[in-house]
Amino acid sequence: MGDKQIAGQDLMERKLKGDLKTQSGYDVKEVYGPEDIGDLDYERDLGNPGSYPFTRGTYPRMYREKLWVKGVPAGWILYALDQGRSQEEVAEETFEKGIYVSGARTSGDYHNLATIDPDHPLVKYDIGSCAGSSYAVWSYLPGHQLHMWTKILIKSVTEGFVVEEGHAVGPADVCDFAIYIALLERLGYDWTKLKGNMVNDPLHTHVGQCMNYKQPLEVGFRVCVDAMEWALKNTPKYRPTNGGCAYDMREAGINTIQELAFRFANYIEYTDELVRRGIKFEDFGHLPALAFSGEIDFFETICKLRAARRIYAKIAAQRYGADPKTLKCPPCNTNLAGDSMTAQQPIFNVIRNTIEAMASVLGGINGMELKGYTEALTTPPIEAWVVNKGIETIIAEEANIPLTADPLAGSYYVEWLTNKIEQDVFAYLQKILDMGGMRAAIKSGWIQAEVEKAAQERQRELEEGRKIKVCVNAYKELNDYDIPLPMLEYHRADPFEPYSERQKKTMEEFEEFKRTRDISKVKPALEKLYHLAKGDTNVFSAVIDAFRNDATIGEVMGVIRKAMGFPYDQFEMVSPPDFLELN
């Protein structure tokens, strides 16, 4: 194209379409300079990587010391590879092909997340959606649907492979963690060597995740903190909570300030309770990972991660009296933004993944999970995870981004935005603390109202064109081009024949399990749990014992709910088993 043609173009075609603000609404100047960070003090505000306040990174040498953990959702890989083959074959292929490099995350279907059983009438159409069905130790034994995950658990205790219990719905995480302990014990492995973490954040489910599955707040908080306390004393390589599932809360529609403020408000609730129970902050405070959403706003994501580490450091020192000289920094992780992915032209999601991954690495993450390009459509095929592995390895090995720690430090814009995010997060967090903390703010309905307001504003931004989403509200002409991509065939249940073949197999296994288990062992274990849950005793050992004796997830959480004064089934559709005497 000649110069005359370029000069004759409508200048509007060469200007940005959206507003000139960050994703969270910060006005951005054309140029930043020294006057924007005039009061920045290197030692106070930045410090060297690995040193207080950890703005510049968790470790002194950062990626020269070790690259980030590359997380892969195990349940999705199960669907992508399972074409009539055995679980053993699927498990072997995932490791042989390097799909699982350093870590894997499990996910759950609806009954698991709601802590009800597969035969509950509410989950008739949802069994096995997103992941295999976890309901008891039986689910993980050879020949059953989750035996692949058993292979991963064994790899964790024998080789240090990182496993994440990533449901984020606290009681579901806790139940699966207890099942893992009972399972590894039954198989003869040393469960104290289990390495990994669970999200275990019951408070965030009341912020925006699927109506919180109607789990009573009091039940979730008690069970989850009991598990945290037990794990801190018994599984030293396992992080029992991430302190607040910022990713899921962000996906509800909130902005960066709310994402960080809600996360730290949750963290303070759990930490205050553990300190009250006698756990020293120095033994716990650095364990919950700083886990956030890797957003499409490149610089805001980088600055958010830098600010988050600094906020943690200040809370640790100022609220809990930690010594800055000996304070440890938690790992900082991202799960790339699912809500940034589009159903329109899914190949562009590869680009979004790449941008978000680069921002995460430049922000100093220690773990990262990418989204499949089919995120807005269906469970990703194996090709999506091959692409994602390519993104991560090219960033690491070809782009040379990891060669030096915090390479954007000193940028006037980056330091200004990092400072601004930190200041606004502390102000918003103080509002929550002034209400009595996150639990009180949830009970009052204030948090839910803030989430709804933020989500509506985000939607208005798209509808009014203030924020651009390519192929959704702008550049729609790009949708005219058909770019074929591998997709996974996914068959939803027929409303007149609700169970797919996978679902039928799950129900057959579940019915066989309930028919053949020894009720004389199940009954006393559940009744003991019930009586313990009536008091203030930590119930987690009794939860493990119940699963050890073949109780189900619905039974375990049901007796705890009933003991704490709530319905056995939070949906009030199922009664306790006839063999139980709950008086």
CORMONOR-V363892 format. One record per residue. N is the residue number from 1. RES is the residue in one letter. PHI is phi in whole degrees, -180 to 180 (* if undefined). Layout:
BEGIN
n:res:phi
N:RES:PHI
N:RES:PHI
END
This chain:
BEGIN
n:res:phi
1:M:*
2:G:-76
3:D:-62
4:K:-64
5:Q:-65
6:I:-62
7:A:-64
8:G:-85
9:Q:-65
10:D:-65
11:L:-60
12:M:-62
13:E:-71
14:R:-110
15:K:-118
16:L:-65
17:K:-83
18:G:-83
19:D:-73
20:L:-97
21:K:-131
22:T:-71
23:Q:-57
24:S:-95
25:G:97
26:Y:-77
27:D:-66
28:V:-113
29:K:-76
30:E:-67
31:V:-144
32:Y:-114
33:G:-145
34:P:-56
35:E:-65
36:D:-81
37:I:-134
38:G:-61
39:D:-98
40:L:-69
41:D:-116
42:Y:-59
43:E:-65
44:R:-74
45:D:-100
46:L:-118
47:G:72
48:N:-77
49:P:-53
50:G:84
51:S:-123
52:Y:-51
53:P:-96
54:F:67
55:T:-55
56:R:-93
57:G:140
58:T:-75
59:Y:-116
60:P:-59
61:R:-104
62:M:45
63:Y:-76
64:R:-70
65:E:-84
66:K:-162
67:L:-75
68:W:-71
69:V:-72
70:K:-99
71:G:-85
72:V:-134
73:P:-69
74:A:-67
75:G:-62
76:W:-71
77:I:-63
78:L:-55
79:Y:-68
80:A:-68
81:L:-101
82:D:-77
83:Q:-132
84:G:85
85:R:-91
86:S:-74
87:Q:-62
88:E:-62
89:E:-64
90:V:-63
91:A:-61
92:E:-63
93:E:-65
94:T:-63
95:F:-79
96:E:-62
97:K:-87
98:G:75
99:I:-66
100:Y:-92
101:V:-96
102:S:-135
103:G:-166
104:A:-146
105:R:-122
106:T:-92
107:S:-131
108:G:-131
109:D:-88
110:Y:-62
111:H:-63
112:N:-67
113:L:-65
114:A:-86
115:T:53
116:I:-127
117:D:-89
118:P:-62
119:D:-91
120:H:-65
121:P:-61
122:L:-72
123:V:-107
124:K:-53
125:Y:-100
126:D:-116
127:I:-60
128:G:79
129:S:-74
130:C:81
131:A:-165
132:G:-67
133:S:-92
134:S:-103
135:Y:-139
136:A:-168
137:V:-55
138:W:-50
139:S:-58
140:Y:-106
141:L:-79
142:P:-52
143:G:90
144:H:-104
145:Q:-64
146:L:-104
147:H:-65
148:M:-60
149:W:-68
150:T:-60
151:K:-59
152:I:-69
153:L:-62
154:I:-64
155:K:-63
156:S:-68
157:V:-78
158:T:-102
159:E:-126
160:G:81
161:F:-64
162:V:-85
163:V:-116
164:E:-122
165:E:-87
166:G:-107
167:H:-64
168:A:77
169:V:-81
170:G:-40
171:P:-60
172:A:-66
173:D:-59
174:V:-62
175:C:-64
176:D:-66
177:F:-59
178:A:-64
179:I:-62
180:Y:-61
181:I:-61
182:A:-65
183:L:-66
184:L:-62
185:E:-62
186:R:-65
187:L:-85
188:G:88
189:Y:-103
190:D:-83
191:W:-70
192:T:-67
193:K:-92
194:L:-57
195:K:-116
196:G:154
197:N:-163
198:M:-129
199:V:-66
200:N:46
201:D:-128
202:P:-68
203:L:-71
204:H:-67
205:T:-68
206:H:-90
207:V:-94
208:G:-171
209:Q:-102
210:C:51
211:M:58
212:N:57
213:Y:57
214:K:58
215:Q:-76
216:P:-56
217:L:-56
218:E:-64
219:V:-67
220:G:-60
221:F:-65
222:R:-64
223:V:-62
224:C:-73
225:V:-71
226:D:-58
227:A:-66
228:M:-59
229:E:-61
230:W:-63
231:A:-64
232:L:-61
233:K:-95
234:N:-126
235:T:-127
236:P:-65
237:K:-97
238:Y:-116
239:R:-85
240:P:-84
241:T:-167
242:N:-97
243:G:79
244:G:151
245:C:-82
246:A:-61
247:Y:-60
248:D:-64
249:M:-65
250:R:-63
251:E:-65
252:A:-74
253:G:120
254:I:-81
255:N:-99
256:T:-61
257:I:-63
258:Q:-67
259:E:-55
260:L:-72
261:A:-65
262:F:-64
263:R:-61
264:F:-73
265:A:-65
266:N:-64
267:Y:-56
268:I:-65
269:E:-59
270:Y:-68
271:T:-67
272:D:-57
273:E:-69
274:L:-67
275:V:-63
276:R:-60
277:R:-83
278:G:102
279:I:-79
280:K:-75
281:F:-57
282:E:-62
283:D:-90
284:F:-132
285:G:-54
286:H:-89
287:L:-79
288:P:-63
289:A:-67
290:L:-85
291:A:-111
292:F:-132
293:S:-87
294:G:-84
295:E:-88
296:I:-76
297:D:-73
298:F:-57
299:F:-74
300:E:-64
301:T:-65
302:I:-58
303:C:-69
304:K:-60
305:L:-67
306:R:-66
307:A:-65
308:A:-61
309:R:-65
310:R:-67
311:I:-63
312:Y:-55
313:A:-60
314:K:-70
315:I:-63
316:A:-60
317:A:-77
318:Q:-85
319:R:-91
320:Y:-110
321:G:71
322:A:-68
323:D:-81
324:P:-54
325:K:-73
326:T:-113
327:L:-63
328:K:-100
329:C:-98
330:P:-68
331:P:-65
332:C:-118
333:N:-127
334:T:-131
335:N:-114
336:L:-64
337:A:-67
338:G:-64
339:D:-76
340:S:-85
341:M:-80
342:T:-125
343:A:-76
344:Q:-76
345:Q:41
346:P:-59
347:I:-63
348:F:-68
349:N:-67
350:V:-63
351:I:-67
352:R:-61
353:N:-56
354:T:-64
355:I:-63
356:E:-67
357:A:-68
358:M:-62
359:A:-62
360:S:-63
361:V:-67
362:L:-66
363:G:-84
364:G:90
365:I:-72
366:N:-114
367:G:-158
368:M:-154
369:E:-125
370:L:-89
371:K:-95
372:G:-75
373:Y:-66
374:T:-95
375:E:-48
376:A:-85
377:L:-119
378:T:-167
379:T:-57
380:P:-68
381:P:-77
382:I:-61
383:E:-61
384:A:-65
385:W:-77
386:V:-66
387:V:-59
388:N:-64
389:K:-63
390:G:-63
391:I:-58
392:E:-66
393:T:-72
394:I:-69
395:I:-59
396:A:-75
397:E:-102
398:E:-105
399:A:-79
400:N:62
401:I:-63
402:P:-79
403:L:-64
404:T:-131
405:A:-75
406:D:47
407:P:-66
408:L:-92
409:A:-57
410:G:93
411:S:-62
412:Y:-58
413:Y:-66
414:V:-62
415:E:-70
416:W:-63
417:L:-69
418:T:-59
419:N:-62
420:K:-64
421:I:-62
422:E:-58
423:Q:-60
424:D:-71
425:V:-65
426:F:-61
427:A:-66
428:Y:-69
429:L:-60
430:Q:-63
431:K:-58
432:I:-67
433:L:-64
434:D:-66
435:M:-81
436:G:111
437:G:106
438:M:-64
439:R:-62
440:A:-65
441:A:-67
442:I:-69
443:K:-61
444:S:-76
445:G:88
446:W:-65
447:I:-61
448:Q:-61
449:A:-66
450:E:-64
451:V:-65
452:E:-62
453:K:-62
454:A:-66
455:A:-65
456:Q:-66
457:E:-66
458:R:-63
459:Q:-65
460:R:-62
461:E:-59
462:L:-72
463:E:-65
464:E:-91
465:G:77
466:R:-74
467:K:-120
468:I:-101
469:K:-126
470:V:-60
471:C:77
472:V:-108
473:N:-122
474:A:-161
475:Y:54
476:K:-68
477:E:-61
478:L:-69
479:N:-72
480:D:-72
481:Y:-97
482:D:-89
483:I:-114
484:P:-64
485:L:-137
486:P:-61
487:M:-127
488:L:-92
489:E:-69
490:Y:-134
491:H:-103
492:R:-77
493:A:-67
494:D:-73
495:P:-60
496:F:-95
497:E:-139
498:P:-64
499:Y:-98
500:S:-73
501:E:-62
502:R:-64
503:Q:-67
504:K:-62
505:K:-63
506:T:-60
507:M:-67
508:E:-63
509:E:-62
510:F:-65
511:E:-66
512:E:-63
513:F:-59
514:K:-68
515:R:-75
516:T:-103
517:R:-70
518:D:-91
519:I:-63
520:S:-66
521:K:-94
522:V:-66
523:K:-57
524:P:-65
525:A:-66
526:L:-71
527:E:-69
528:K:-64
529:L:-60
530:Y:-59
531:H:-70
532:L:-66
533:A:-68
534:K:-70
535:G:-103
536:D:-104
537:T:-66
538:N:-63
539:V:-95
540:F:-65
541:S:-61
542:A:-71
543:V:-65
544:I:-59
545:D:-63
546:A:-63
547:F:-69
548:R:-58
549:N:-102
550:D:72
551:A:-77
552:T:-103
553:I:-62
554:G:-67
555:E:-70
556:V:-61
557:M:-72
558:G:-63
559:V:-70
560:I:-68
561:R:-59
562:K:-65
563:A:-63
564:M:-92
565:G:92
566:F:-113
567:P:-59
568:Y:-52
569:D:-108
570:Q:-62
571:F:-94
572:E:55
573:M:-119
574:V:-132
575:S:-98
576:P:-60
577:P:-57
578:D:-61
579:F:-76
580:L:-90
581:E:-114
582:L:-109
583:N:-116
END
